[in-house]
Amino acid sequence: MKIWGIIAIVYAVVVVVITVVKPEKIWKMKKIQLFEKVLGEKGTEIFFYIFAVAAVVLGVWLLTK
């Protein structure tokens, strides 16, 4: 289970980096554009931050299991 915990934490870091840097190729994907249309730009960022926190919590839980 420890490897899955590490993967979840690394995934969370990648999500935060993508949210902060906003690489154009990724940020212009249809799914993210749909999120922006529904939630707005700031709401989309908050959504991704919450998703990253959830991944960190899952990762830590898996590491301690």
N, CA, C and O atoms as a Maestro MAE file, in Angstrom:
{
 s_m_m2io_version
 :::
 2.0.0
}

f_m_ct {
 s_m_title
 :::
 protein
 m_atom[260] {
  # First column is atom index #
  i_m_mmod_type
  r_m_x_coord
  r_m_y_coord
  r_m_z_coord
  i_m_residue_number
  s_m_chain_name
  s_m_pdb_residue_name
  s_m_pdb_atom_name
  i_m_atomic_number
  :::
  1 25 0.814 -1.206 0.000 1 A "MET " " N  " 7
  2 3 0.000 0.000 0.000 1 A "MET " " CA " 6
  3 2 0.854 1.266 0.000 1 A "MET " " C  " 6
  4 15 0.386 2.336 -0.389 1 A "MET " " O  " 8
  5 25 2.079 1.143 0.427 2 A "LYS " " N  " 7
  6 3 2.925 2.335 0.522 2 A "LYS " " CA " 6
  7 2 3.194 2.949 -0.848 2 A "LYS " " C  " 6
  8 15 3.273 4.171 -0.972 2 A "LYS " " O  " 8
  9 25 3.335 2.116 -1.877 3 A "ILE " " N  " 7
  10 3 3.594 2.659 -3.212 3 A "ILE " " CA " 6
  11 2 2.401 3.480 -3.698 3 A "ILE " " C  " 6
  12 15 2.582 4.508 -4.351 3 A "ILE " " O  " 8
  13 25 1.179 3.032 -3.382 4 A "TRP " " N  " 7
  14 3 -0.015 3.789 -3.783 4 A "TRP " " CA " 6
  15 2 -0.098 5.111 -3.037 4 A "TRP " " C  " 6
  16 15 -0.556 6.111 -3.590 4 A "TRP " " O  " 8
  17 25 0.337 5.120 -1.796 5 A "GLY " " N  " 7
  18 3 0.384 6.362 -1.031 5 A "GLY " " CA " 6
  19 2 1.349 7.362 -1.631 5 A "GLY " " C  " 6
  20 15 1.048 8.551 -1.733 5 A "GLY " " O  " 8
  21 25 2.512 6.871 -2.028 6 A "ILE " " N  " 7
  22 3 3.504 7.747 -2.662 6 A "ILE " " CA " 6
  23 2 2.980 8.269 -3.993 6 A "ILE " " C  " 6
  24 15 3.145 9.446 -4.311 6 A "ILE " " O  " 8
  25 25 2.351 7.396 -4.767 7 A "ILE " " N  " 7
  26 3 1.784 7.815 -6.058 7 A "ILE " " CA " 6
  27 2 0.720 8.885 -5.853 7 A "ILE " " C  " 6
  28 15 0.670 9.855 -6.609 7 A "ILE " " O  " 8
  29 25 -0.130 8.725 -4.843 8 A "ALA " " N  " 7
  30 3 -1.179 9.717 -4.577 8 A "ALA " " CA " 6
  31 2 -0.580 11.066 -4.194 8 A "ALA " " C  " 6
  32 15 -1.080 12.107 -4.620 8 A "ALA " " O  " 8
  33 25 0.469 11.060 -3.405 9 A "ILE " " N  " 7
  34 3 1.107 12.318 -2.997 9 A "ILE " " CA " 6
  35 2 1.800 12.981 -4.185 9 A "ILE " " C  " 6
  36 15 1.714 14.198 -4.351 9 A "ILE " " O  " 8
  37 25 2.476 12.201 -5.002 10 A "VAL " " N  " 7
  38 3 3.118 12.752 -6.205 10 A "VAL " " CA " 6
  39 2 2.059 13.326 -7.143 10 A "VAL " " C  " 6
  40 15 2.259 14.389 -7.730 10 A "VAL " " O  " 8
  41 25 0.940 12.628 -7.284 11 A "TYR " " N  " 7
  42 3 -0.160 13.117 -8.117 11 A "TYR " " CA " 6
  43 2 -0.664 14.463 -7.597 11 A "TYR " " C  " 6
  44 15 -0.933 15.372 -8.382 11 A "TYR " " O  " 8
  45 25 -0.791 14.588 -6.292 12 A "ALA " " N  " 7
  46 3 -1.246 15.847 -5.700 12 A "ALA " " CA " 6
  47 2 -0.276 16.976 -6.013 12 A "ALA " " C  " 6
  48 15 -0.698 18.091 -6.321 12 A "ALA " " O  " 8
  49 25 1.010 16.699 -5.937 13 A "VAL " " N  " 7
  50 3 2.018 17.717 -6.256 13 A "VAL " " CA " 6
  51 2 1.896 18.134 -7.718 13 A "VAL " " C  " 6
  52 15 1.983 19.320 -8.033 13 A "VAL " " O  " 8
  53 25 1.699 17.175 -8.604 14 A "VAL " " N  " 7
  54 3 1.544 17.486 -10.035 14 A "VAL " " CA " 6
  55 2 0.308 18.350 -10.263 14 A "VAL " " C  " 6
  56 15 0.355 19.300 -11.045 14 A "VAL " " O  " 8
  57 25 -0.788 18.036 -9.595 15 A "VAL " " N  " 7
  58 3 -2.015 18.828 -9.740 15 A "VAL " " CA " 6
  59 2 -1.783 20.263 -9.279 15 A "VAL " " C  " 6
  60 15 -2.226 21.200 -9.942 15 A "VAL " " O  " 8
  61 25 -1.101 20.448 -8.162 16 A "VAL " " N  " 7
  62 3 -0.828 21.803 -7.664 16 A "VAL " " CA " 6
  63 2 0.077 22.555 -8.634 16 A "VAL " " C  " 6
  64 15 -0.162 23.728 -8.918 16 A "VAL " " O  " 8
  65 25 1.107 21.897 -9.139 17 A "VAL " " N  " 7
  66 3 2.017 22.557 -10.087 17 A "VAL " " CA " 6
  67 2 1.264 22.975 -11.345 17 A "VAL " " C  " 6
  68 15 1.450 24.090 -11.834 17 A "VAL " " O  " 8
  69 25 0.426 22.106 -11.866 18 A "ILE " " N  " 7
  70 3 -0.353 22.444 -13.063 18 A "ILE " " CA " 6
  71 2 -1.301 23.597 -12.773 18 A "ILE " " C  " 6
  72 15 -1.487 24.468 -13.622 18 A "ILE " " O  " 8
  73 25 -1.900 23.617 -11.595 19 A "THR " " N  " 7
  74 3 -2.822 24.692 -11.242 19 A "THR " " CA " 6
  75 2 -2.096 26.022 -11.105 19 A "THR " " C  " 6
  76 15 -2.624 27.055 -11.516 19 A "THR " " O  " 8
  77 25 -0.911 26.015 -10.543 20 A "VAL " " N  " 7
  78 3 -0.157 27.254 -10.343 20 A "VAL " " CA " 6
  79 2 0.432 27.756 -11.662 20 A "VAL " " C  " 6
  80 15 0.317 28.937 -11.990 20 A "VAL " " O  " 8
  81 25 1.063 26.851 -12.414 21 A "VAL " " N  " 7
  82 3 1.761 27.243 -13.639 21 A "VAL " " CA " 6
  83 2 0.789 27.471 -14.800 21 A "VAL " " C  " 6
  84 15 1.033 28.325 -15.652 21 A "VAL " " O  " 8
  85 25 -0.294 26.723 -14.835 22 A "LYS " " N  " 7
  86 3 -1.305 26.775 -15.895 22 A "LYS " " CA " 6
  87 2 -0.693 26.643 -17.291 22 A "LYS " " C  " 6
  88 15 -0.795 27.568 -18.097 22 A "LYS " " O  " 8
  89 25 -0.054 25.498 -17.586 23 A "PRO " " N  " 7
  90 3 0.493 25.317 -18.924 23 A "PRO " " CA " 6
  91 2 -0.633 25.385 -19.958 23 A "PRO " " C  " 6
  92 15 -1.675 24.746 -19.808 23 A "PRO " " O  " 8
  93 25 -0.403 26.162 -20.994 24 A "GLU " " N  " 7
  94 3 -1.471 26.449 -21.954 24 A "GLU " " CA " 6
  95 2 -2.041 25.185 -22.582 24 A "GLU " " C  " 6
  96 15 -3.255 25.073 -22.749 24 A "GLU " " O  " 8
  97 25 -1.182 24.233 -22.930 25 A "LYS " " N  " 7
  98 3 -1.653 23.012 -23.583 25 A "LYS " " CA " 6
  99 2 -2.618 22.230 -22.686 25 A "LYS " " C  " 6
  100 15 -3.604 21.673 -23.170 25 A "LYS " " O  " 8
  101 25 -2.339 22.191 -21.408 26 A "ILE " " N  " 7
  102 3 -3.208 21.469 -20.475 26 A "ILE " " CA " 6
  103 2 -4.416 22.320 -20.104 26 A "ILE " " C  " 6
  104 15 -5.535 21.811 -20.044 26 A "ILE " " O  " 8
  105 25 -4.207 23.596 -19.858 27 A "TRP " " N  " 7
  106 3 -5.274 24.467 -19.383 27 A "TRP " " CA " 6
  107 2 -6.341 24.701 -20.454 27 A "TRP " " C  " 6
  108 15 -7.457 25.102 -20.127 27 A "TRP " " O  " 8
  109 25 -6.018 24.458 -21.721 28 A "LYS " " N  " 7
  110 3 -6.980 24.646 -22.811 28 A "LYS " " CA " 6
  111 2 -7.711 23.359 -23.181 28 A "LYS " " C  " 6
  112 15 -8.423 23.319 -24.184 28 A "LYS " " O  " 8
  113 25 -7.542 22.310 -22.382 29 A "MET " " N  " 7
  114 3 -8.258 21.058 -22.638 29 A "MET " " CA " 6
  115 2 -9.753 21.283 -22.435 29 A "MET " " C  " 6
  116 15 -10.162 22.114 -21.625 29 A "MET " " O  " 8
  117 25 -10.560 20.537 -23.178 30 A "LYS " " N  " 7
  118 3 -12.018 20.716 -23.135 30 A "LYS " " CA " 6
  119 2 -12.580 20.533 -21.725 30 A "LYS " " C  " 6
  120 15 -13.457 21.287 -21.303 30 A "LYS " " O  " 8
  121 25 -12.079 19.541 -21.002 31 A "LYS " " N  " 7
  122 3 -12.606 19.270 -19.661 31 A "LYS " " CA " 6
  123 2 -12.350 20.453 -18.728 31 A "LYS " " C  " 6
  124 15 -13.232 20.844 -17.964 31 A "LYS " " O  " 8
  125 25 -11.150 21.022 -18.789 32 A "ILE " " N  " 7
  126 3 -10.835 22.164 -17.932 32 A "ILE " " CA " 6
  127 2 -11.612 23.392 -18.383 32 A "ILE " " C  " 6
  128 15 -12.043 24.192 -17.552 32 A "ILE " " O  " 8
  129 25 -11.796 23.549 -19.685 33 A "GLN " " N  " 7
  130 3 -12.596 24.661 -20.190 33 A "GLN " " CA " 6
  131 2 -14.039 24.549 -19.696 33 A "GLN " " C  " 6
  132 15 -14.672 25.557 -19.381 33 A "GLN " " O  " 8
  133 25 -14.554 23.320 -19.630 34 A "LEU " " N  " 7
  134 3 -15.906 23.107 -19.107 34 A "LEU " " CA " 6
  135 2 -15.966 23.478 -17.628 34 A "LEU " " C  " 6
  136 15 -16.924 24.114 -17.188 34 A "LEU " " O  " 8
  137 25 -14.948 23.085 -16.859 35 A "PHE " " N  " 7
  138 3 -14.889 23.478 -15.450 35 A "PHE " " CA " 6
  139 2 -14.899 25.000 -15.319 35 A "PHE " " C  " 6
  140 15 -15.609 25.549 -14.476 35 A "PHE " " O  " 8
  141 25 -14.109 25.680 -16.158 36 A "GLU " " N  " 7
  142 3 -14.053 27.144 -16.099 36 A "GLU " " CA " 6
  143 2 -15.396 27.760 -16.459 36 A "GLU " " C  " 6
  144 15 -15.793 28.773 -15.884 36 A "GLU " " O  " 8
  145 25 -16.092 27.154 -17.404 37 A "LYS " " N  " 7
  146 3 -17.396 27.683 -17.805 37 A "LYS " " CA " 6
  147 2 -18.403 27.559 -16.660 37 A "LYS " " C  " 6
  148 15 -19.212 28.458 -16.432 37 A "LYS " " O  " 8
  149 25 -18.342 26.440 -15.948 38 A "VAL " " N  " 7
  150 3 -19.299 26.190 -14.867 38 A "VAL " " CA " 6
  151 2 -18.879 26.888 -13.571 38 A "VAL " " C  " 6
  152 15 -19.702 27.528 -12.915 38 A "VAL " " O  " 8
  153 25 -17.602 26.765 -13.202 39 A "LEU " " N  " 7
  154 3 -17.131 27.252 -11.906 39 A "LEU " " CA " 6
  155 2 -16.445 28.610 -11.958 39 A "LEU " " C  " 6
  156 15 -16.267 29.254 -10.924 39 A "LEU " " O  " 8
  157 25 -16.061 29.046 -13.141 40 A "GLY " " N  " 7
  158 3 -15.252 30.250 -13.263 40 A "GLY " " CA " 6
  159 2 -13.783 29.890 -13.092 40 A "GLY " " C  " 6
  160 15 -13.459 28.776 -12.680 40 A "GLY " " O  " 8
  161 25 -12.894 30.828 -13.405 41 A "GLU " " N  " 7
  162 3 -11.460 30.522 -13.338 41 A "GLU " " CA " 6
  163 2 -11.013 30.275 -11.900 41 A "GLU " " C  " 6
  164 15 -10.299 29.309 -11.632 41 A "GLU " " O  " 8
  165 25 -11.424 31.132 -10.981 42 A "LYS " " N  " 7
  166 3 -11.025 30.976 -9.577 42 A "LYS " " CA " 6
  167 2 -11.646 29.710 -8.982 42 A "LYS " " C  " 6
  168 15 -10.996 29.006 -8.210 42 A "LYS " " O  " 8
  169 25 -12.888 29.422 -9.335 43 A "GLY " " N  " 7
  170 3 -13.541 28.210 -8.845 43 A "GLY " " CA " 6
  171 2 -12.849 26.948 -9.331 43 A "GLY " " C  " 6
  172 15 -12.745 25.966 -8.596 43 A "GLY " " O  " 8
  173 25 -12.376 26.977 -10.574 44 A "THR " " N  " 7
  174 3 -11.641 25.838 -11.120 44 A "THR " " CA " 6
  175 2 -10.338 25.634 -10.365 44 A "THR " " C  " 6
  176 15 -9.970 24.501 -10.054 44 A "THR " " O  " 8
  177 25 -9.638 26.722 -10.069 45 A "GLU " " N  " 7
  178 3 -8.400 26.612 -9.295 45 A "GLU " " CA " 6
  179 2 -8.680 26.025 -7.917 45 A "GLU " " C  " 6
  180 15 -7.963 25.134 -7.462 45 A "GLU " " O  " 8
  181 25 -9.711 26.516 -7.258 46 A "ILE " " N  " 7
  182 3 -10.070 26.013 -5.927 46 A "ILE " " CA " 6
  183 2 -10.424 24.531 -6.001 46 A "ILE " " C  " 6
  184 15 -10.033 23.754 -5.130 46 A "ILE " " O  " 8
  185 25 -11.164 24.135 -7.039 47 A "PHE " " N  " 7
  186 3 -11.517 22.729 -7.227 47 A "PHE " " CA " 6
  187 2 -10.265 21.862 -7.303 47 A "PHE " " C  " 6
  188 15 -10.186 20.818 -6.655 47 A "PHE " " O  " 8
  189 25 -9.286 22.296 -8.094 48 A "PHE " " N  " 7
  190 3 -8.059 21.515 -8.235 48 A "PHE " " CA " 6
  191 2 -7.260 21.483 -6.937 48 A "PHE " " C  " 6
  192 15 -6.651 20.462 -6.616 48 A "PHE " " O  " 8
  193 25 -7.250 22.589 -6.181 49 A "TYR " " N  " 7
  194 3 -6.557 22.586 -4.889 49 A "TYR " " CA " 6
  195 2 -7.229 21.611 -3.921 49 A "TYR " " C  " 6
  196 15 -6.544 20.874 -3.211 49 A "TYR " " O  " 8
  197 25 -8.553 21.602 -3.890 50 A "ILE " " N  " 7
  198 3 -9.278 20.667 -3.020 50 A "ILE " " CA " 6
  199 2 -8.994 19.229 -3.445 50 A "ILE " " C  " 6
  200 15 -8.812 18.350 -2.603 50 A "ILE " " O  " 8
  201 25 -8.958 18.997 -4.759 51 A "PHE " " N  " 7
  202 3 -8.646 17.665 -5.282 51 A "PHE " " CA " 6
  203 2 -7.245 17.238 -4.856 51 A "PHE " " C  " 6
  204 15 -7.027 16.079 -4.504 51 A "PHE " " O  " 8
  205 25 -6.297 18.169 -4.886 52 A "ALA " " N  " 7
  206 3 -4.923 17.868 -4.472 52 A "ALA " " CA " 6
  207 2 -4.861 17.549 -2.982 52 A "ALA " " C  " 6
  208 15 -4.161 16.621 -2.575 52 A "ALA " " O  " 8
  209 25 -5.582 18.306 -2.173 53 A "VAL " " N  " 7
  210 3 -5.607 18.041 -0.727 53 A "VAL " " CA " 6
  211 2 -6.197 16.659 -0.464 53 A "VAL " " C  " 6
  212 15 -5.697 15.924 0.387 53 A "VAL " " O  " 8
  213 25 -7.248 16.305 -1.184 54 A "ALA " " N  " 7
  214 3 -7.848 14.980 -1.022 54 A "ALA " " CA " 6
  215 2 -6.847 13.886 -1.395 54 A "ALA " " C  " 6
  216 15 -6.787 12.849 -0.734 54 A "ALA " " O  " 8
  217 25 -6.065 14.110 -2.446 55 A "ALA " " N  " 7
  218 3 -5.059 13.126 -2.849 55 A "ALA " " CA " 6
  219 2 -3.961 13.004 -1.796 55 A "ALA " " C  " 6
  220 15 -3.472 11.904 -1.539 55 A "ALA " " O  " 8
  221 25 -3.570 14.118 -1.186 56 A "VAL " " N  " 7
  222 3 -2.559 14.069 -0.120 56 A "VAL " " CA " 6
  223 2 -3.105 13.311 1.085 56 A "VAL " " C  " 6
  224 15 -2.405 12.482 1.665 56 A "VAL " " O  " 8
  225 25 -4.336 13.588 1.461 57 A "VAL " " N  " 7
  226 3 -4.952 12.883 2.595 57 A "VAL " " CA " 6
  227 2 -5.003 11.388 2.309 57 A "VAL " " C  " 6
  228 15 -4.680 10.575 3.176 57 A "VAL " " O  " 8
  229 25 -5.406 11.027 1.104 58 A "LEU " " N  " 7
  230 3 -5.435 9.614 0.727 58 A "LEU " " CA " 6
  231 2 -4.036 9.017 0.775 58 A "LEU " " C  " 6
  232 15 -3.845 7.914 1.287 58 A "LEU " " O  " 8
  233 25 -3.064 9.738 0.246 59 A "GLY " " N  " 7
  234 3 -1.688 9.249 0.245 59 A "GLY " " CA " 6
  235 2 -1.142 9.037 1.640 59 A "GLY " " C  " 6
  236 15 -0.514 8.015 1.915 59 A "GLY " " O  " 8
  237 25 -1.375 9.989 2.520 60 A "VAL " " N  " 7
  238 3 -0.901 9.856 3.905 60 A "VAL " " CA " 6
  239 2 -1.609 8.696 4.592 60 A "VAL " " C  " 6
  240 15 -0.984 7.934 5.330 60 A "VAL " " O  " 8
  241 25 -2.895 8.560 4.355 61 A "TRP " " N  " 7
  242 3 -3.647 7.453 4.944 61 A "TRP " " CA " 6
  243 2 -3.093 6.115 4.468 61 A "TRP " " C  " 6
  244 15 -2.933 5.185 5.258 61 A "TRP " " O  " 8
  245 25 -2.801 6.023 3.170 62 A "LEU " " N  " 7
  246 3 -2.253 4.774 2.640 62 A "LEU " " CA " 6
  247 2 -0.850 4.501 3.179 62 A "LEU " " C  " 6
  248 15 -0.480 3.346 3.387 62 A "LEU " " O  " 8
  249 25 -0.074 5.548 3.402 63 A "LEU " " N  " 7
  250 3 1.273 5.360 3.947 63 A "LEU " " CA " 6
  251 2 1.248 4.895 5.399 63 A "LEU " " C  " 6
  252 15 2.128 4.149 5.829 63 A "LEU " " O  " 8
  253 25 0.252 5.330 6.148 64 A "THR " " N  " 7
  254 3 0.178 4.956 7.564 64 A "THR " " CA " 6
  255 2 -0.558 3.646 7.780 64 A "THR " " C  " 6
  256 15 -0.555 3.115 8.891 64 A "THR " " O  " 8
  257 25 -1.171 3.131 6.771 65 A "LYS " " N  " 7
  258 3 -1.944 1.896 6.891 65 A "LYS " " CA " 6
  259 2 -1.042 0.698 6.984 65 A "LYS " " C  " 6
  260 15 -1.523 -0.430 7.090 65 A "LYS " " O  " 8
  :::
 }
 m_bond[259] {
  # First column is bond index #
  i_m_from
  i_m_to
  i_m_order
  :::
  1 1 2 1
  2 2 3 1
  3 3 4 2
  4 3 5 1
  5 5 6 1
  6 6 7 1
  7 7 8 2
  8 7 9 1
  9 9 10 1
  10 10 11 1
  11 11 12 2
  12 11 13 1
  13 13 14 1
  14 14 15 1
  15 15 16 2
  16 15 17 1
  17 17 18 1
  18 18 19 1
  19 19 20 2
  20 19 21 1
  21 21 22 1
  22 22 23 1
  23 23 24 2
  24 23 25 1
  25 25 26 1
  26 26 27 1
  27 27 28 2
  28 27 29 1
  29 29 30 1
  30 30 31 1
  31 31 32 2
  32 31 33 1
  33 33 34 1
  34 34 35 1
  35 35 36 2
  36 35 37 1
  37 37 38 1
  38 38 39 1
  39 39 40 2
  40 39 41 1
  41 41 42 1
  42 42 43 1
  43 43 44 2
  44 43 45 1
  45 45 46 1
  46 46 47 1
  47 47 48 2
  48 47 49 1
  49 49 50 1
  50 50 51 1
  51 51 52 2
  52 51 53 1
  53 53 54 1
  54 54 55 1
  55 55 56 2
  56 55 57 1
  57 57 58 1
  58 58 59 1
  59 59 60 2
  60 59 61 1
  61 61 62 1
  62 62 63 1
  63 63 64 2
  64 63 65 1
  65 65 66 1
  66 66 67 1
  67 67 68 2
  68 67 69 1
  69 69 70 1
  70 70 71 1
  71 71 72 2
  72 71 73 1
  73 73 74 1
  74 74 75 1
  75 75 76 2
  76 75 77 1
  77 77 78 1
  78 78 79 1
  79 79 80 2
  80 79 81 1
  81 81 82 1
  82 82 83 1
  83 83 84 2
  84 83 85 1
  85 85 86 1
  86 86 87 1
  87 87 88 2
  88 87 89 1
  89 89 90 1
  90 90 91 1
  91 91 92 2
  92 91 93 1
  93 93 94 1
  94 94 95 1
  95 95 96 2
  96 95 97 1
  97 97 98 1
  98 98 99 1
  99 99 100 2
  100 99 101 1
  101 101 102 1
  102 102 103 1
  103 103 104 2
  104 103 105 1
  105 105 106 1
  106 106 107 1
  107 107 108 2
  108 107 109 1
  109 109 110 1
  110 110 111 1
  111 111 112 2
  112 111 113 1
  113 113 114 1
  114 114 115 1
  115 115 116 2
  116 115 117 1
  117 117 118 1
  118 118 119 1
  119 119 120 2
  120 119 121 1
  121 121 122 1
  122 122 123 1
  123 123 124 2
  124 123 125 1
  125 125 126 1
  126 126 127 1
  127 127 128 2
  128 127 129 1
  129 129 130 1
  130 130 131 1
  131 131 132 2
  132 131 133 1
  133 133 134 1
  134 134 135 1
  135 135 136 2
  136 135 137 1
  137 137 138 1
  138 138 139 1
  139 139 140 2
  140 139 141 1
  141 141 142 1
  142 142 143 1
  143 143 144 2
  144 143 145 1
  145 145 146 1
  146 146 147 1
  147 147 148 2
  148 147 149 1
  149 149 150 1
  150 150 151 1
  151 151 152 2
  152 151 153 1
  153 153 154 1
  154 154 155 1
  155 155 156 2
  156 155 157 1
  157 157 158 1
  158 158 159 1
  159 159 160 2
  160 159 161 1
  161 161 162 1
  162 162 163 1
  163 163 164 2
  164 163 165 1
  165 165 166 1
  166 166 167 1
  167 167 168 2
  168 167 169 1
  169 169 170 1
  170 170 171 1
  171 171 172 2
  172 171 173 1
  173 173 174 1
  174 174 175 1
  175 175 176 2
  176 175 177 1
  177 177 178 1
  178 178 179 1
  179 179 180 2
  180 179 181 1
  181 181 182 1
  182 182 183 1
  183 183 184 2
  184 183 185 1
  185 185 186 1
  186 186 187 1
  187 187 188 2
  188 187 189 1
  189 189 190 1
  190 190 191 1
  191 191 192 2
  192 191 193 1
  193 193 194 1
  194 194 195 1
  195 195 196 2
  196 195 197 1
  197 197 198 1
  198 198 199 1
  199 199 200 2
  200 199 201 1
  201 201 202 1
  202 202 203 1
  203 203 204 2
  204 203 205 1
  205 205 206 1
  206 206 207 1
  207 207 208 2
  208 207 209 1
  209 209 210 1
  210 210 211 1
  211 211 212 2
  212 211 213 1
  213 213 214 1
  214 214 215 1
  215 215 216 2
  216 215 217 1
  217 217 218 1
  218 218 219 1
  219 219 220 2
  220 219 221 1
  221 221 222 1
  222 222 223 1
  223 223 224 2
  224 223 225 1
  225 225 226 1
  226 226 227 1
  227 227 228 2
  228 227 229 1
  229 229 230 1
  230 230 231 1
  231 231 232 2
  232 231 233 1
  233 233 234 1
  234 234 235 1
  235 235 236 2
  236 235 237 1
  237 237 238 1
  238 238 239 1
  239 239 240 2
  240 239 241 1
  241 241 242 1
  242 242 243 1
  243 243 244 2
  244 243 245 1
  245 245 246 1
  246 246 247 1
  247 247 248 2
  248 247 249 1
  249 249 250 1
  250 250 251 1
  251 251 252 2
  252 251 253 1
  253 253 254 1
  254 254 255 1
  255 255 256 2
  256 255 257 1
  257 257 258 1
  258 258 259 1
  259 259 260 2
  :::
 }
}
